């Protein structure tokens, strides 16, 4: 497994550089804006500062986008198929279980490294902004980390099971579209049930309110989902590789 | 690993696809020999090799490598064999030093010194990425990797295809050196019959998923003959005595599988020696019997 991890590390290192460059660029931008709000030009403009507060809320979660960048820039299983490594590895004494678990471990290591950087980022921003790091923010970042981990295991299983990359992308985006549609539908139902004048409704407040309601379940649910997909990924991917 | 007489022993191997069937293949590669596996594109060479390597599952039959069943003892077998493909199976961003490190974790018997010596012999740079290698360099690299973990059986799928004659000769020399150890064997699939004529001990012809001919190369070449005759002389040859015949503007070329018998029966006709390429050509067209 060490050899395979070493190989993936060499192959993926340029992608890591890109991902971390994005992360540091985001941190730099945030720091500049935040410092302007505290002691720069924006500090005198109360109206602008107020409108920026909400944006800052979103900006605080920008490192989470790095998870997505990492997810999409990881060394894909299909690169191994295209390069011929998959076929070659099956002619070596490497067991199918080792091949699958190495891929899983590598992804866990990469995402955990990104997670550590994101947590540092959140702490750093709070220090710059003179705020206290809340467990809520760390919990949310952890939930996103676990959700992406579950997603990456799903992608890995599909990569081992399906015949081409397009099928994997189609299934992932299809599932994403279905989930998004359901969530939008639920939101519309919620808005309808409020019976208020539509112009009085702040949609972000509604979403935030709904998120707050389910907040305590998010972390355990994503942790459970990540653990379950890890077990399923291991089982199904090994089976798919052995069946070949 | 046990010392066995057969490096590869295939019995009744069958694999069905939609539109193609590898049908009841029997094949034996004795230890210490080099077997040429000949056939046109789509004949079933790659499918057979994939089945041997257990890359795909067989429908029926048995495959033994180095005296062991290729499914039951898969991982033990794979420590003792090496596969070489027509394309480099390593990522193009890697270099030889990195590959050596990776494979040293993959194979227990990886010998860094042997690998480095082979790189030096092949004039392959250690720090250049494989993406910048020529096709010949890539093939040499694959062979260097295949010979550096103590494999006793090399399985090669069209390994010399697309290479220039100089590189091909160099590679064939390495194969002959590998065979100096009588425990080592090579199974080489190719449609370049001249390569096999030079190095193979035994040959097997495959066509449309069936083995047409398998045996000692020299015996196969010596037993076949090509009768060159006029159209009138051709008409007098019994169709049961030949594989197929090529009709030309000037006469006919007739492939016979038993040269001695043909010499006795058709003493007035000239029977020339033949080549593996001609044998393959006439066998592939055997169903037409007569062709131009």
Interface residues (C-beta under 8 A of the other chain):
Chain A: X1 X2 X3 X4 X6 X7 X10 X11 X79 X83 X84 X85 X87 X88 X89 X90 X91 X92 X93 X94 X95 X243 X244
Chain B: X53 X54 X55 X56 X57 X75 X76 X78 X79 X81 X82 X83 X85 X87 X88 X89 X90 X91 X92 X93 X94 X98 X101 X102 X103 X104 X105 X106 X107 X108
